[in-house]
Amino acid sequence: MPDQSDHFVLDTSAVITYLIGEAGSHTVQEILSAAQKNKCKIYLSFVTLTEVYYVTIQRQNTAAAREIVVHLSALPVEIIHSNERIALSAGRLKAGHKISLADAFVAATAIEKKATLVHKDPELDSLQESVKLFRLPYKGQIVNN
C-alpha cells in the first residue's frame, strides 16, 4: 500500500483492476477509502475516463459504460482535463519513452499534480525517473475483496 498522505493518479489499468476485482483491487479500494476520509486526493486523467468508457462499450455495451461513468463520478476522484502544461509534458514523455499517447497524458497528469501514478501497465515502468510510480500486481488472478 502506498503512503496514504500522497496524492494519486489512477491509470486506466488501476481503475479497471478496481472495477473487475483483479489482483490489486484491494489496494485501489484502500486508496479510495483514504480519499473518502480526506487523507489524500485522487485524480483521473480525462484519458482514463475515455479509455474506461470505450473499453466497457467494447466488452459489454453502451448502457454498462454509462453505468461505469456514473459509478466513477460518485467516487472521491477529480477528473483532470488537459491544458497546455499537461499537453507539453505529455509530448516530452512521449518523445522520450516508448509509451502510448494515452499513457503520456496520464503520466503528465501525475507530474502536474505531484501525485503517485498507480498502475499495472509495464510500459509505465520506464517512467520511474520522471514520475513517482506505485505498481499494482500485473494482470493475473481474480481476487475477491
N, CA, C and O atoms as a GROMACS GRO file, in nm:
protein
  580
    1MET      N    1   0.085  -0.119   0.000
    1MET     CA    2   0.000   0.000   0.000
    1MET      C    3   0.088   0.124   0.000
    1MET      O    4   0.178   0.136   0.084
    2PRO      N    5   0.065   0.216  -0.093
    2PRO     CA    6   0.142   0.340  -0.094
    2PRO      C    7   0.106   0.428   0.025
    2PRO      O    8   0.003   0.408   0.090
    3ASP      N    9   0.192   0.525   0.052
    3ASP     CA   10   0.168   0.620   0.161
    3ASP      C   11   0.038   0.695   0.135
    3ASP      O   12   0.024   0.761   0.032
    4GLN      N   13  -0.057   0.685   0.227
    4GLN     CA   14  -0.188   0.745   0.208
    4GLN      C   15  -0.187   0.897   0.215
    4GLN      O   16  -0.288   0.960   0.183
    5SER      N   17  -0.076   0.957   0.256
    5SER     CA   18  -0.070   1.103   0.259
    5SER      C   19  -0.039   1.159   0.121
    5SER      O   20  -0.047   1.280   0.099
    6ASP      N   21  -0.004   1.072   0.027
    6ASP     CA   22   0.024   1.115  -0.110
    6ASP      C   23  -0.104   1.153  -0.182
    6ASP      O   24  -0.215   1.124  -0.137
    7HIS      N   25  -0.086   1.217  -0.295
    7HIS     CA   26  -0.192   1.234  -0.392
    7HIS      C   27  -0.170   1.125  -0.496
    7HIS      O   28  -0.057   1.081  -0.516
    8PHE      N   29  -0.276   1.083  -0.562
    8PHE     CA   30  -0.267   0.972  -0.656
    8PHE      C   31  -0.334   1.005  -0.787
    8PHE      O   32  -0.434   1.077  -0.792
    9VAL      N   33  -0.279   0.951  -0.894
    9VAL     CA   34  -0.344   0.946  -1.024
    9VAL      C   35  -0.363   0.798  -1.053
    9VAL      O   36  -0.267   0.721  -1.051
   10LEU      N   37  -0.486   0.759  -1.079
   10LEU     CA   38  -0.514   0.620  -1.113
   10LEU      C   39  -0.509   0.604  -1.265
   10LEU      O   40  -0.584   0.669  -1.337
   11ASP      N   41  -0.420   0.518  -1.311
   11ASP     CA   42  -0.414   0.485  -1.452
   11ASP      C   43  -0.537   0.402  -1.488
   11ASP      O   44  -0.603   0.346  -1.400
   12THR      N   45  -0.567   0.394  -1.615
   12THR     CA   46  -0.680   0.314  -1.662
   12THR      C   47  -0.669   0.171  -1.611
   12THR      O   48  -0.769   0.111  -1.570
   13SER      N   49  -0.549   0.116  -1.612
   13SER     CA   50  -0.530  -0.021  -1.564
   13SER      C   51  -0.569  -0.035  -1.418
   13SER      O   52  -0.623  -0.138  -1.378
   14ALA      N   53  -0.542   0.066  -1.336
   14ALA     CA   54  -0.579   0.062  -1.194
   14ALA      C   55  -0.730   0.072  -1.177
   14ALA      O   56  -0.788   0.004  -1.092
   15VAL      N   57  -0.794   0.156  -1.257
   15VAL     CA   58  -0.940   0.170  -1.249
   15VAL      C   59  -1.007   0.040  -1.290
   15VAL      O   60  -1.100  -0.007  -1.223
   16ILE      N   61  -0.962  -0.019  -1.398
   16ILE     CA   62  -1.021  -0.146  -1.443
   16ILE      C   63  -0.995  -0.256  -1.342
   16ILE      O   64  -1.082  -0.340  -1.318
   17THR      N   65  -0.877  -0.258  -1.283
   17THR     CA   66  -0.846  -0.354  -1.177
   17THR      C   67  -0.948  -0.344  -1.064
   17THR      O   68  -1.000  -0.445  -1.018
   18TYR      N   69  -0.976  -0.222  -1.022
   18TYR     CA   70  -1.074  -0.196  -0.917
   18TYR      C   71  -1.213  -0.243  -0.959
   18TYR      O   72  -1.284  -0.308  -0.882
   19LEU      N   73  -1.252  -0.209  -1.081
   19LEU     CA   74  -1.387  -0.238  -1.127
   19LEU      C   75  -1.415  -0.387  -1.143
   19LEU      O   76  -1.526  -0.433  -1.116
   20ILE      N   77  -1.314  -0.464  -1.188
   20ILE     CA   78  -1.339  -0.606  -1.213
   20ILE      C   79  -1.280  -0.699  -1.108
   20ILE      O   80  -1.293  -0.821  -1.118
   21GLY      N   81  -1.215  -0.642  -1.007
   21GLY     CA   82  -1.167  -0.724  -0.896
   21GLY      C   83  -1.041  -0.803  -0.924
   21GLY      O   84  -1.021  -0.911  -0.867
   22GLU      N   85  -0.955  -0.751  -1.011
   22GLU     CA   86  -0.827  -0.818  -1.035
   22GLU      C   87  -0.736  -0.801  -0.914
   22GLU      O   88  -0.762  -0.720  -0.825
   23ALA      N   89  -0.628  -0.879  -0.913
   23ALA     CA   90  -0.526  -0.865  -0.808
   23ALA      C   91  -0.482  -0.719  -0.803
   23ALA      O   92  -0.446  -0.662  -0.906
   24GLY      N   93  -0.483  -0.660  -0.686
   24GLY     CA   94  -0.450  -0.519  -0.668
   24GLY      C   95  -0.572  -0.432  -0.643
   24GLY      O   96  -0.560  -0.316  -0.605
   25SER      N   97  -0.690  -0.488  -0.664
   25SER     CA   98  -0.812  -0.407  -0.645
   25SER      C   99  -0.828  -0.364  -0.499
   25SER      O  100  -0.883  -0.257  -0.472
   26HIS      N  101  -0.781  -0.446  -0.406
   26HIS     CA  102  -0.790  -0.410  -0.265
   26HIS      C  103  -0.707  -0.284  -0.237
   26HIS      O  104  -0.748  -0.199  -0.158
   27THR      N  105  -0.592  -0.273  -0.300
   27THR     CA  106  -0.507  -0.154  -0.282
   27THR      C  107  -0.578  -0.030  -0.335
   27THR      O  108  -0.577   0.075  -0.270
   28VAL      N  109  -0.638  -0.042  -0.452
   28VAL     CA  110  -0.712   0.073  -0.508
   28VAL      C  111  -0.827   0.110  -0.414
   28VAL      O  112  -0.852   0.228  -0.392
   29GLN      N  113  -0.896   0.011  -0.361
   29GLN     CA  114  -1.005   0.037  -0.266
   29GLN      C  115  -0.954   0.110  -0.142
   29GLN      O  116  -1.020   0.199  -0.090
   30GLU      N  117  -0.836   0.071  -0.093
   30GLU     CA  118  -0.778   0.139   0.024
   30GLU      C  119  -0.747   0.285  -0.007
   30GLU      O  120  -0.770   0.373   0.076
   31ILE      N  121  -0.697   0.311  -0.126
   31ILE     CA  122  -0.668   0.449  -0.167
   31ILE      C  123  -0.799   0.528  -0.175
   31ILE      O  124  -0.806   0.642  -0.129
   32LEU      N  125  -0.901   0.468  -0.234
   32LEU     CA  126  -1.032   0.535  -0.243
   32LEU      C  127  -1.089   0.562  -0.104
   32LEU      O  128  -1.146   0.668  -0.080
   33SER      N  129  -1.074   0.467  -0.013
   33SER     CA  130  -1.122   0.486   0.124
   33SER      C  131  -1.048   0.600   0.193
   33SER      O  132  -1.109   0.679   0.265
   34ALA      N  133  -0.918   0.608   0.172
   34ALA     CA  134  -0.839   0.717   0.230
   34ALA      C  135  -0.886   0.851   0.175
   34ALA      O  136  -0.895   0.949   0.249
   35ALA      N  137  -0.915   0.856   0.046
   35ALA     CA  138  -0.964   0.981  -0.014
   35ALA      C  139  -1.101   1.019   0.041
   35ALA      O  140  -1.130   1.136   0.062
   36GLN      N  141  -1.184   0.918   0.064
   36GLN     CA  142  -1.317   0.943   0.122
   36GLN      C  143  -1.306   1.009   0.258
   36GLN      O  144  -1.392   1.087   0.298
   37LYS      N  145  -1.197   0.976   0.330
   37LYS     CA  146  -1.172   1.032   0.464
   37LYS      C  147  -1.086   1.158   0.457
   37LYS      O  148  -1.036   1.206   0.559
   38ASN      N  149  -1.068   1.212   0.335
   38ASN     CA  150  -0.986   1.332   0.312
   38ASN      C  151  -0.841   1.317   0.356
   38ASN      O  152  -0.778   1.415   0.395
   39LYS      N  153  -0.789   1.195   0.349
   39LYS     CA  154  -0.649   1.170   0.384
   39LYS      C  155  -0.557   1.184   0.262
   39LYS      O  156  -0.436   1.195   0.277
   40CYS      N  157  -0.616   1.184   0.143
   40CYS     CA  158  -0.540   1.201   0.020
   40CYS      C  159  -0.635   1.250  -0.088
   40CYS      O  160  -0.756   1.256  -0.068
   41LYS      N  161  -0.579   1.285  -0.203
   41LYS     CA  162  -0.660   1.324  -0.318
   41LYS      C  163  -0.631   1.226  -0.430
   41LYS      O  164  -0.520   1.175  -0.444
   42ILE      N  165  -0.733   1.201  -0.510
   42ILE     CA  166  -0.719   1.111  -0.624
   42ILE      C  167  -0.763   1.186  -0.749
   42ILE      O  168  -0.867   1.253  -0.752
   43TYR      N  169  -0.681   1.172  -0.853
   43TYR     CA  170  -0.710   1.234  -0.981
   43TYR      C  171  -0.721   1.126  -1.088
   43TYR      O  172  -0.655   1.022  -1.081
   44LEU      N  173  -0.804   1.152  -1.188
   44LEU     CA  174  -0.812   1.071  -1.309
   44LEU      C  175  -0.789   1.164  -1.427
   44LEU      O  176  -0.848   1.272  -1.435
   45SER      N  177  -0.705   1.122  -1.518
   45SER     CA  178  -0.690   1.196  -1.642
   45SER      C  179  -0.816   1.178  -1.725
   45SER      O  180  -0.882   1.075  -1.718
   46PHE      N  181  -0.849   1.280  -1.802
   46PHE     CA  182  -0.962   1.268  -1.895
   46PHE      C  183  -0.944   1.147  -1.986
   46PHE      O  184  -1.042   1.087  -2.029
   47VAL      N  185  -0.820   1.110  -2.015
   47VAL     CA  186  -0.791   0.995  -2.100
   47VAL      C  187  -0.838   0.866  -2.032
   47VAL      O  188  -0.890   0.777  -2.098
   48THR      N  189  -0.820   0.856  -1.902
   48THR     CA  190  -0.863   0.737  -1.829
   48THR      C  191  -1.014   0.722  -1.838
   48THR      O  192  -1.065   0.612  -1.861
   49LEU      N  193  -1.086   0.831  -1.820
   49LEU     CA  194  -1.231   0.826  -1.833
   49LEU      C  195  -1.270   0.777  -1.973
   49LEU      O  196  -1.357   0.692  -1.988
   50THR      N  197  -1.204   0.831  -2.074
   50THR     CA  198  -1.230   0.791  -2.212
   50THR      C  199  -1.200   0.643  -2.233
   50THR      O  200  -1.280   0.571  -2.293
   51GLU      N  201  -1.085   0.598  -2.185
   51GLU     CA  202  -1.047   0.458  -2.206
   51GLU      C  203  -1.141   0.362  -2.134
   51GLU      O  204  -1.183   0.261  -2.191
   52VAL      N  205  -1.175   0.392  -2.009
   52VAL     CA  206  -1.266   0.304  -1.935
   52VAL      C  207  -1.402   0.299  -2.006
   52VAL      O  208  -1.463   0.192  -2.014
   53TYR      N  209  -1.447   0.412  -2.058
   53TYR     CA  210  -1.574   0.418  -2.128
   53TYR      C  211  -1.573   0.331  -2.254
   53TYR      O  212  -1.662   0.249  -2.274
   54TYR      N  213  -1.472   0.351  -2.338
   54TYR     CA  214  -1.474   0.275  -2.465
   54TYR      C  215  -1.445   0.127  -2.444
   54TYR      O  216  -1.500   0.043  -2.515
   55VAL      N  217  -1.360   0.093  -2.346
   55VAL     CA  218  -1.332  -0.049  -2.318
   55VAL      C  219  -1.460  -0.118  -2.269
   55VAL      O  220  -1.488  -0.231  -2.307
   56THR      N  221  -1.536  -0.048  -2.186
   56THR     CA  222  -1.661  -0.107  -2.137
   56THR      C  223  -1.762  -0.123  -2.250
   56THR      O  224  -1.833  -0.224  -2.255
   57ILE      N  225  -1.770  -0.027  -2.340
   57ILE     CA  226  -1.858  -0.043  -2.456
   57ILE      C  227  -1.815  -0.165  -2.538
   57ILE      O  228  -1.899  -0.246  -2.578
   58GLN      N  229  -1.685  -0.179  -2.561
   58GLN     CA  230  -1.636  -0.291  -2.641
   58GLN      C  231  -1.661  -0.426  -2.573
   58GLN      O  232  -1.700  -0.523  -2.639
   59ARG      N  233  -1.640  -0.431  -2.441
   59ARG     CA  234  -1.654  -0.559  -2.369
   59ARG      C  235  -1.799  -0.590  -2.333
   59ARG      O  236  -1.837  -0.707  -2.323
   60GLN      N  237  -1.879  -0.486  -2.313
   60GLN     CA  238  -2.018  -0.506  -2.270
   60GLN      C  239  -2.111  -0.433  -2.366
   60GLN      O  240  -2.152  -0.487  -2.469
   61ASN      N  241  -2.146  -0.308  -2.331
   61ASN     CA  242  -2.234  -0.228  -2.415
   61ASN      C  243  -2.236  -0.084  -2.365
   61ASN      O  244  -2.176  -0.053  -2.262
   62THR      N  245  -2.304   0.002  -2.438
   62THR     CA  246  -2.308   0.144  -2.402
   62THR      C  247  -2.377   0.168  -2.269
   62THR      O  248  -2.335   0.254  -2.192
   63ALA      N  249  -2.483   0.094  -2.241
   63ALA     CA  250  -2.554   0.111  -2.112
   63ALA      C  251  -2.461   0.081  -1.995
   63ALA      O  252  -2.459   0.154  -1.897
   64ALA      N  253  -2.384  -0.027  -2.005
   64ALA     CA  254  -2.288  -0.062  -1.899
   64ALA      C  255  -2.182   0.046  -1.886
   64ALA      O  256  -2.140   0.080  -1.775
   65ALA      N  257  -2.138   0.100  -1.998
   65ALA     CA  258  -2.036   0.206  -1.995
   65ALA      C  259  -2.090   0.331  -1.925
   65ALA      O  260  -2.018   0.396  -1.849
   66ARG      N  261  -2.216   0.364  -1.951
   66ARG     CA  262  -2.276   0.479  -1.883
   66ARG      C  263  -2.284   0.455  -1.732
   66ARG      O  264  -2.259   0.546  -1.653
   67GLU      N  265  -2.318   0.333  -1.693
   67GLU     CA  266  -2.323   0.300  -1.550
   67GLU      C  267  -2.186   0.315  -1.485
   67GLU      O  268  -2.174   0.363  -1.372
   68ILE      N  269  -2.082   0.275  -1.557
   68ILE     CA  270  -1.945   0.289  -1.504
   68ILE      C  271  -1.912   0.436  -1.485
   68ILE      O  272  -1.852   0.473  -1.384
   69VAL      N  273  -1.949   0.520  -1.579
   69VAL     CA  274  -1.923   0.664  -1.567
   69VAL      C  275  -1.995   0.720  -1.445
   69VAL      O  276  -1.939   0.801  -1.372
   70VAL      N  277  -2.118   0.680  -1.424
   70VAL     CA  278  -2.193   0.724  -1.306
   70VAL      C  279  -2.122   0.676  -1.179
   70VAL      O  280  -2.108   0.751  -1.083
   71HIS      N  281  -2.078   0.551  -1.180
   71HIS     CA  282  -2.007   0.496  -1.064
   71HIS      C  283  -1.878   0.575  -1.037
   71HIS      O  284  -1.850   0.612  -0.923
   72LEU      N  285  -1.801   0.601  -1.142
   72LEU     CA  286  -1.676   0.675  -1.124
   72LEU      C  287  -1.701   0.816  -1.075
   72LEU      O  288  -1.624   0.868  -0.994
   73SER      N  289  -1.809   0.879  -1.121
   73SER     CA  290  -1.837   1.016  -1.078
   73SER      C  291  -1.879   1.022  -0.931
   73SER      O  292  -1.872   1.128  -0.869
   74ALA      N  293  -1.921   0.909  -0.875
   74ALA     CA  294  -1.958   0.904  -0.734
   74ALA      C  295  -1.837   0.879  -0.643
   74ALA      O  296  -1.846   0.892  -0.521
   75LEU      N  297  -1.725   0.843  -0.702
   75LEU     CA  298  -1.604   0.817  -0.624
   75LEU      C  299  -1.535   0.948  -0.588
   75LEU      O  300  -1.558   1.050  -0.652
   76PRO      N  301  -1.450   0.946  -0.485
   76PRO     CA  302  -1.379   1.069  -0.446
   76PRO      C  303  -1.259   1.096  -0.538
   76PRO      O  304  -1.144   1.094  -0.493
   77VAL      N  305  -1.288   1.122  -0.666
   77VAL     CA  306  -1.184   1.148  -0.764
   77VAL      C  307  -1.215   1.278  -0.838
   77VAL      O  308  -1.331   1.318  -0.850
   78GLU      N  309  -1.112   1.343  -0.885
   78GLU     CA  310  -1.127   1.464  -0.965
   78GLU      C  311  -1.075   1.434  -1.105
   78GLU      O  312  -0.961   1.390  -1.121
   79ILE      N  313  -1.157   1.459  -1.206
   79ILE     CA  314  -1.115   1.441  -1.344
   79ILE      C  315  -1.032   1.563  -1.385
   79ILE      O  316  -1.076   1.677  -1.368
   80ILE      N  317  -0.914   1.538  -1.439
   80ILE     CA  318  -0.826   1.646  -1.483
   80ILE      C  319  -0.824   1.649  -1.636
   80ILE      O  320  -0.790   1.551  -1.701
   81HIS      N  321  -0.862   1.762  -1.690
   81HIS     CA  322  -0.862   1.781  -1.835
   81HIS      C  323  -0.728   1.841  -1.876
   81HIS      O  324  -0.658   1.901  -1.795
   82SER      N  325  -0.695   1.825  -2.001
   82SER     CA  326  -0.567   1.873  -2.049
   82SER      C  327  -0.562   2.026  -2.052
   82SER      O  328  -0.664   2.093  -2.064
   83ASN      N  329  -0.443   2.075  -2.040
   83ASN     CA  330  -0.414   2.216  -2.060
   83ASN      C  331  -0.278   2.222  -2.129
   83ASN      O  332  -0.220   2.117  -2.158
   84GLU      N  333  -0.228   2.339  -2.155
   84GLU     CA  334  -0.101   2.348  -2.229
   84GLU      C  335   0.014   2.281  -2.154
   84GLU      O  336   0.093   2.210  -2.216
   85ARG      N  337   0.025   2.300  -2.023
   85ARG     CA  338   0.134   2.238  -1.946
   85ARG      C  339   0.128   2.087  -1.954
   85ARG      O  340   0.229   2.021  -1.978
   86ILE      N  341   0.008   2.031  -1.933
   86ILE     CA  342  -0.007   1.886  -1.938
   86ILE      C  343   0.022   1.834  -2.079
   86ILE      O  344   0.089   1.733  -2.095
   87ALA      N  345  -0.028   1.904  -2.180
   87ALA     CA  346  -0.007   1.860  -2.319
   87ALA      C  347   0.142   1.860  -2.354
   87ALA      O  348   0.190   1.764  -2.415
   88LEU      N  349   0.214   1.964  -2.316
   88LEU     CA  350   0.357   1.970  -2.348
   88LEU      C  351   0.436   1.868  -2.266
   88LEU      O  352   0.532   1.809  -2.316
   89SER      N  353   0.398   1.848  -2.142
   89SER     CA  354   0.462   1.745  -2.060
   89SER      C  355   0.438   1.608  -2.120
   89SER      O  356   0.530   1.526  -2.127
   90ALA      N  357   0.315   1.581  -2.164
   90ALA     CA  358   0.284   1.453  -2.229
   90ALA      C  359   0.368   1.437  -2.356
   90ALA      O  360   0.417   1.328  -2.384
   91GLY      N  361   0.383   1.544  -2.430
   91GLY     CA  362   0.465   1.540  -2.551
   91GLY      C  363   0.609   1.505  -2.522
   91GLY      O  364   0.670   1.426  -2.594
   92ARG      N  365   0.666   1.564  -2.416
   92ARG     CA  366   0.804   1.532  -2.378
   92ARG      C  367   0.816   1.385  -2.337
   92ARG      O  368   0.911   1.317  -2.375
   93LEU      N  369   0.719   1.337  -2.258
   93LEU     CA  370   0.722   1.197  -2.216
   93LEU      C  371   0.711   1.103  -2.335
   93LEU      O  372   0.783   1.003  -2.343
   94LYS      N  373   0.622   1.134  -2.426
   94LYS     CA  374   0.601   1.051  -2.545
   94LYS      C  375   0.727   1.050  -2.632
   94LYS      O  376   0.765   0.946  -2.687
   95ALA      N  377   0.791   1.166  -2.645
   95ALA     CA  378   0.912   1.176  -2.727
   95ALA      C  379   1.028   1.096  -2.668
   95ALA      O  380   1.110   1.041  -2.742
   96GLY      N  381   1.033   1.088  -2.536
   96GLY     CA  382   1.147   1.025  -2.471
   96GLY      C  383   1.128   0.881  -2.427
   96GLY      O  384   1.223   0.817  -2.382
   97HIS      N  385   1.007   0.828  -2.440
   97HIS     CA  386   0.978   0.692  -2.390
   97HIS      C  387   0.888   0.619  -2.488
   97HIS      O  388   0.811   0.681  -2.562
   98LYS      N  389   0.897   0.489  -2.486
   98LYS     CA  390   0.809   0.408  -2.571
   98LYS      C  391   0.680   0.380  -2.495
   98LYS      O  392   0.659   0.271  -2.441
   99ILE      N  393   0.594   0.481  -2.493
   99ILE     CA  394   0.465   0.471  -2.426
   99ILE      C  395   0.358   0.522  -2.522
   99ILE      O  396   0.387   0.594  -2.617
  100SER      N  397   0.235   0.484  -2.495
  100SER     CA  398   0.125   0.534  -2.577
  100SER      C  399   0.099   0.681  -2.544
  100SER      O  400   0.141   0.731  -2.440
  101LEU      N  401   0.030   0.748  -2.634
  101LEU     CA  402  -0.006   0.888  -2.608
  101LEU      C  403  -0.097   0.897  -2.486
  101LEU      O  404  -0.086   0.990  -2.406
  102ALA      N  405  -0.188   0.800  -2.472
  102ALA     CA  406  -0.276   0.799  -2.355
  102ALA      C  407  -0.194   0.789  -2.227
  102ALA      O  408  -0.217   0.863  -2.132
  103ASP      N  409  -0.098   0.696  -2.224
  103ASP     CA  410  -0.013   0.682  -2.105
  103ASP      C  411   0.067   0.810  -2.078
  103ASP      O  412   0.089   0.847  -1.963
  104ALA      N  413   0.110   0.876  -2.184
  104ALA     CA  414   0.183   1.001  -2.168
  104ALA      C  415   0.095   1.107  -2.099
  104ALA      O  416   0.143   1.180  -2.013
  105PHE      N  417  -0.031   1.115  -2.138
  105PHE     CA  418  -0.122   1.211  -2.073
  105PHE      C  419  -0.149   1.174  -1.928
  105PHE      O  420  -0.154   1.262  -1.842
  106VAL      N  421  -0.165   1.047  -1.899
  106VAL     CA  422  -0.188   1.004  -1.760
  106VAL      C  423  -0.065   1.038  -1.675
  106VAL      O  424  -0.078   1.091  -1.566
  107ALA      N  425   0.053   1.006  -1.726
  107ALA     CA  426   0.176   1.037  -1.652
  107ALA      C  427   0.196   1.187  -1.636
  107ALA      O  428   0.238   1.234  -1.530
  108ALA      N  429   0.166   1.263  -1.740
  108ALA     CA  430   0.178   1.409  -1.732
  108ALA      C  431   0.082   1.465  -1.627
  108ALA      O  432   0.114   1.563  -1.560
  109THR      N  433  -0.034   1.404  -1.614
  109THR     CA  434  -0.128   1.445  -1.510
  109THR      C  435  -0.068   1.421  -1.372
  109THR      O  436  -0.081   1.505  -1.283
  110ALA      N  437  -0.002   1.307  -1.355
  110ALA     CA  438   0.064   1.278  -1.226
  110ALA      C  439   0.174   1.379  -1.197
  110ALA      O  440   0.189   1.424  -1.083
  111ILE      N  441   0.249   1.416  -1.299
  111ILE     CA  442   0.354   1.517  -1.281
  111ILE      C  443   0.291   1.651  -1.243
  111ILE      O  444   0.336   1.717  -1.150
  112GLU      N  445   0.188   1.690  -1.316
  112GLU     CA  446   0.120   1.818  -1.290
  112GLU      C  447   0.067   1.826  -1.147
  112GLU      O  448   0.077   1.930  -1.083
  113LYS      N  449   0.012   1.715  -1.097
  113LYS     CA  450  -0.049   1.713  -0.964
  113LYS      C  451   0.047   1.668  -0.855
  113LYS      O  452   0.008   1.656  -0.739
  114LYS      N  453   0.174   1.644  -0.892
  114LYS     CA  454   0.274   1.595  -0.796
  114LYS      C  455   0.220   1.473  -0.721
  114LYS      O  456   0.224   1.464  -0.598
  115ALA      N  457   0.170   1.380  -0.800
  115ALA     CA  458   0.099   1.264  -0.746
  115ALA      C  459   0.170   1.135  -0.785
  115ALA      O  460   0.247   1.130  -0.880
  116THR      N  461   0.142   1.032  -0.708
  116THR     CA  462   0.190   0.897  -0.738
  116THR      C  463   0.098   0.835  -0.841
  116THR      O  464  -0.024   0.837  -0.826
  117LEU      N  465   0.157   0.780  -0.946
  117LEU     CA  466   0.080   0.715  -1.052
  117LEU      C  467   0.063   0.568  -1.016
  117LEU      O  468   0.160   0.493  -1.008
  118VAL      N  469  -0.061   0.527  -0.994
  118VAL     CA  470  -0.095   0.389  -0.958
  118VAL      C  471  -0.134   0.317  -1.087
  118VAL      O  472  -0.222   0.362  -1.160
  119HIS      N  473  -0.066   0.204  -1.114
  119HIS     CA  474  -0.086   0.137  -1.242
  119HIS      C  475  -0.049  -0.011  -1.234
  119HIS      O  476   0.006  -0.058  -1.135
  120LYS      N  477  -0.082  -0.082  -1.342
  120LYS     CA  478  -0.032  -0.218  -1.362
  120LYS      C  479   0.005  -0.236  -1.509
  120LYS      O  480  -0.015  -0.344  -1.566
  121ASP      N  481   0.057  -0.130  -1.568
  121ASP     CA  482   0.096  -0.127  -1.708
  121ASP      C  483   0.248  -0.131  -1.718
  121ASP      O  484   0.313  -0.034  -1.679
  122PRO      N  485   0.305  -0.240  -1.768
  122PRO     CA  486   0.452  -0.250  -1.776
  122PRO      C  487   0.518  -0.135  -1.852
  122PRO      O  488   0.632  -0.100  -1.822
  123GLU      N  489   0.449  -0.077  -1.952
  123GLU     CA  490   0.506   0.036  -2.027
  123GLU      C  491   0.540   0.154  -1.936
  123GLU      O  492   0.636   0.227  -1.960
  124LEU      N  493   0.460   0.173  -1.832
  124LEU     CA  494   0.481   0.289  -1.745
  124LEU      C  495   0.604   0.276  -1.656
  124LEU      O  496   0.654   0.376  -1.606
  125ASP      N  497   0.654   0.156  -1.636
  125ASP     CA  498   0.773   0.137  -1.554
  125ASP      C  499   0.893   0.216  -1.606
  125ASP      O  500   0.982   0.252  -1.529
  126SER      N  501   0.896   0.243  -1.736
  126SER     CA  502   1.007   0.319  -1.795
  126SER      C  503   1.009   0.465  -1.749
  126SER      O  504   1.106   0.537  -1.773
  127LEU      N  505   0.903   0.509  -1.684
  127LEU     CA  506   0.892   0.649  -1.642
  127LEU      C  507   0.938   0.673  -1.499
  127LEU      O  508   0.921   0.782  -1.445
  128GLN      N  509   0.997   0.571  -1.436
  128GLN     CA  510   1.027   0.581  -1.293
  128GLN      C  511   1.118   0.698  -1.256
  128GLN      O  512   1.118   0.740  -1.141
  129GLU      N  513   1.196   0.750  -1.349
  129GLU     CA  514   1.280   0.866  -1.318
  129GLU      C  515   1.204   0.998  -1.332
  129GLU      O  516   1.250   1.102  -1.284
  130SER      N  517   1.089   0.994  -1.398
  130SER     CA  518   1.011   1.116  -1.422
  130SER      C  519   0.889   1.129  -1.332
  130SER      O  520   0.844   1.240  -1.303
  131VAL      N  521   0.835   1.016  -1.289
  131VAL     CA  522   0.708   1.013  -1.217
  131VAL      C  523   0.721   0.914  -1.100
  131VAL      O  524   0.782   0.808  -1.114
  132LYS      N  525   0.662   0.951  -0.987
  132LYS     CA  526   0.656   0.856  -0.876
  132LYS      C  527   0.550   0.750  -0.911
  132LYS      O  528   0.435   0.783  -0.939
  133LEU      N  529   0.591   0.623  -0.909
  133LEU     CA  530   0.504   0.514  -0.951
  133LEU      C  531   0.473   0.419  -0.835
  133LEU      O  532   0.556   0.397  -0.747
  134PHE      N  533   0.353   0.366  -0.837
  134PHE     CA  534   0.317   0.253  -0.750
  134PHE      C  535   0.256   0.148  -0.841
  134PHE      O  536   0.148   0.168  -0.896
  135ARG      N  537   0.326   0.036  -0.855
  135ARG     CA  538   0.282  -0.069  -0.945
  135ARG      C  539   0.198  -0.172  -0.870
  135ARG      O  540   0.241  -0.229  -0.770
  136LEU      N  541   0.079  -0.193  -0.921
  136LEU     CA  542  -0.008  -0.300  -0.871
  136LEU      C  543   0.042  -0.431  -0.930
  136LEU      O  544   0.118  -0.430  -1.027
  137PRO      N  545   0.000  -0.545  -0.874
  137PRO     CA  546   0.041  -0.674  -0.934
  137PRO      C  547  -0.004  -0.680  -1.080
  137PRO      O  548  -0.116  -0.641  -1.113
  138TYR      N  549   0.083  -0.730  -1.164
  138TYR     CA  550   0.047  -0.742  -1.305
  138TYR      C  551  -0.069  -0.836  -1.322
  138TYR      O  552  -0.098  -0.918  -1.234
  139LYS      N  553  -0.135  -0.823  -1.436
  139LYS     CA  554  -0.257  -0.900  -1.463
  139LYS      C  555  -0.237  -1.047  -1.433
  139LYS      O  556  -0.132  -1.105  -1.459
  140GLY      N  557  -0.341  -1.105  -1.378
  140GLY     CA  558  -0.333  -1.244  -1.340
  140GLY      C  559  -0.462  -1.287  -1.275
  140GLY      O  560  -0.570  -1.276  -1.333
  141GLN      N  561  -0.450  -1.336  -1.155
  141GLN     CA  562  -0.567  -1.396  -1.090
  141GLN      C  563  -0.668  -1.292  -1.045
  141GLN      O  564  -0.633  -1.178  -1.013
  142ILE      N  565  -0.791  -1.333  -1.043
  142ILE     CA  566  -0.902  -1.252  -0.990
  142ILE      C  567  -0.908  -1.278  -0.840
  142ILE      O  568  -0.899  -1.392  -0.794
  143VAL      N  569  -0.925  -1.170  -0.765
  143VAL     CA  570  -0.935  -1.184  -0.620
  143VAL      C  571  -1.070  -1.132  -0.575
  143VAL      O  572  -1.130  -1.048  -0.642
  144ASN      N  573  -1.118  -1.183  -0.464
  144ASN     CA  574  -1.243  -1.134  -0.405
  144ASN      C  575  -1.208  -1.040  -0.292
  144ASN      O  576  -1.131  -1.076  -0.202
  145ASN      N  577  -1.264  -0.921  -0.295
  145ASN     CA  578  -1.236  -0.823  -0.187
  145ASN      C  579  -1.357  -0.806  -0.100
  145ASN      O  580  -1.353  -0.728  -0.004
   0.00000   0.00000   0.00000
